[in-house]
Amino acid sequence: MHDNFHLHGRTIDLIDRIHDLSAGCDPDFDAELDDLEREFAELRLRFGNRE
């Protein structure tokens, strides 16, 4: 169970770090931003939102 808790914490930390990155670093990445935002929203709902 400890491993799941640790993985959950690391996942949320990664999401927070990615969310803090500025846009415009990679145009190909930014072109798919809507899909990525939807996936992150689904992860936030699944794992809880730390905001």
C-alpha positions in Angstrom: 0.0 0.0 0.0 2.9 2.3 0.7 4.0 2.0 -2.9 0.6 3.2 -4.2 0.7 6.2 -1.8 4.2 7.0 -3.0 3.3 6.7 -6.6 0.2 8.9 -6.1 2.3 11.6 -4.5 4.9 11.5 -7.3 2.2 11.6 -9.9 0.6 14.7 -8.4 4.0 16.3 -8.0 4.8 15.7 -11.7 1.4 17.1 -12.7 2.1 20.2 -10.6 5.5 20.7 -12.1 4.3 20.3 -15.7 1.4 22.7 -15.0 4.0 25.3 -13.8 6.0 25.2 -17.1 5.5 28.1 -19.4 3.8 27.5 -22.8 5.7 27.9 -26.0 8.7 25.7 -25.4 7.6 23.2 -28.0 5.1 24.2 -30.7 4.3 20.5 -31.6 3.5 19.9 -27.9 1.4 23.1 -27.7 -0.6 22.0 -30.7 -1.9 19.1 -28.7 -2.4 21.1 -25.5 -6.2 20.7 -25.5 -5.9 16.9 -25.4 -3.2 17.0 -22.8 -5.3 19.4 -20.6 -8.2 17.0 -20.8 -6.0 14.1 -19.8 -4.6 16.1 -16.8 -8.1 17.0 -15.8 -9.0 13.3 -15.8 -5.9 12.5 -13.7 -6.8 15.3 -11.2 -10.3 13.9 -10.8 -8.9 10.4 -10.4 -6.1 11.2 -8.0 -7.5 14.3 -6.3 -6.6 18.0 -6.9 -3.9 19.6 -4.7 -4.7 23.2 -5.7 
